[in-house]
Every structure is written in C-alpha cells, then in structure tokens.
Amino acid sequence: MATSAAQQLWDARVNASKIPTDFDGQPSSEEEGYALQAAMVAASGEDIIGWKIGATVAALFPVLGVSQPFLGPLFQRFTYDSGAEIPILPGHALETEVTVRLKADLPVRDTAYTRDEVEAAVGAVIPSFELVGARFEGELAGAGFKVIADGGANVGTVLSSDVTDWGPYDLSDHPISLTINGANAIEGSVSVLVWDHVFDALSWCLERPALVPRGLKAGDIVMTGTCTGMTPLNPGDEAVGNFGPMGEVRARFV
C-alpha cells in the first residue's frame, strides 16, 4: 500500500490534482509519515535540492495535529525565480520565509552542530515565498502525519537574490512584511520561529532521522519557516514579501 500511496502523492503533485482524504496507506505515526515521504521521493525519480521546515511556530502544532516541526523535500522543478507566475489550486496558501543556501556539506554526526559551525557552511540567505497546499482532499488543519507524507505540503518555492553578506541583519529578529495586491496583509519577524536564530534551524534538521544518511549538501537550500503565517491565495493575486534592506520577493498566482 505504501508504494501505491507514494506514487499517488507524487502523481497528484505533478498533475496538480487531489487524492481522497482517507487514502489507502495513509500514515498513523510520524515514522510512517516519513517512510511514505521517502517512498514518494523515490517514486519521483528526482534529486532533492533541499528541505522545507513546517510547523515552525508552536501554536501550529495542535492546529496541524503534530507535536514538533517537520521536514519536507524540495525539488528543482517546483522552484521559481522571484517575479514568476505560478499556477495555484483552491486551498493553496502563501508563507514568507528566510531560506538558507549552503556552500559546504554538513554531514549527519552524533554531536550537535554549533551555530558558528553552521554559519561557516552557509553561502547565502534568501528572501523567499513558500506556496503550500495538500495533495489530498480537505484541509491541512488536523491532517497530522499525512502532511509529512505529502512532502510537508510544499507546492512551490520562490527565491529572490542570494544575500551573501548577512552581517548587518539580525537573523533572530529580522522584520518581514507581506503585501497582497498592494494591501498590507501581515507583518512578521523571524522571532516567531521556534528557534532563537535562523541558522539554528539547520542544526535541528541535522538531528532528524529523515536526513540520515544524506545530511545537508553544498548547494542545498533550507526554508526555515514562515514568518507571516499562512495567507490564502486566489487566482490573480500578486504578492510582495518585503525584507527591508535584505531585499524582496515577488510572485503572481494564476
């Protein structure tokens, strides 16, 4: 059943379609969720280019039905440059995030990485959007381990220009705002995340079984979590994420 469910989830992603809410082989635990996610990645036949981290605000745990943040794989075919037009489906939502790009490998190891060790491997921070939505019918709320199986609900990633000099920015409390169709939708900050600093998110990733044995590779990107919540989208919406002097990210949804 797991192989069939994995293929169904991947096909639904590629075809922008939905499978039933109570699909055969759905996971009943976090471990089963990640096993099905790994099977979905294998079914894709594509390389992972990084990871998104979901449920990075503690208040989302009971909403989604999870007990901690979770990982989802990222693929090149669903990654866009700032300014792109991106197709959406009903129920898709937008998140505004700081994404990190690595310039060196961070292998999995027994001892935790320090923030300085992680920072030495970082090549850039990037203003970004994540488009999220389920490949199964129904809402993300309460979906729990199905969200993990479904690639962390990642639909697409929008990346602005790499910022290679992040020294002037406080990556524990950097302000971010999201504008939809010229109206201020929400103000946010990286301070809402469950870690004290953006780079701590990578240390957390490397302690997750899902990264064994691969670890994080040079060139990988890691989306560190939404700073502006989840904003519902409609066709025709134009979004701007303003990261102040760090830059901005834009997208139009069709």
C-alpha angles and dihedrals in degrees: 000000000000093000091049092048091048092053091046091052092049093046090050090053094049094043096041089236137128135242124207118287093238097044121177112265096024112161124256096191140033090253091054090046092057092043090055090045090054090049089051090053090050091049090053093060087211133120121250114240095190145306142279121215116217132193092030093156114071092223089067095060096083092037094057096032098244133120099217141006118294139210131237129184123247125216131199094233091063095046119101138186120244110276095035126142109235128191116233139190129214109284096030116135138190131237127188114217149162109245122200124213119202126222095187137035121266105198122201110261140168096251122064119252118246119231090250091054091051093046091053088060095047118102100180148348117225135200104234150166127221119204109208135190141132127262088211127072118266135032132321088230109100093004092118115168092012087070090058092049089049093063094268089297092283111162099167145342124221116198129195124197121311114259105211097175105059095155095106093054129082102227090189095058110012112154120234132179133195123211123192117195091342095307122110104250100177145342120222147158139208085248089082091069121102092243126070095234136019092245091056086070090070092052088053091051092053091057092058120101090225089073094054120142099356100060118179120315134208106271094028119131124215121198104212101202141283119297094185103044122237115315117195115234136213129194110275095030117140117203133195123188110201115204094173114231089354088072137244141271125218138190141164121215123214 
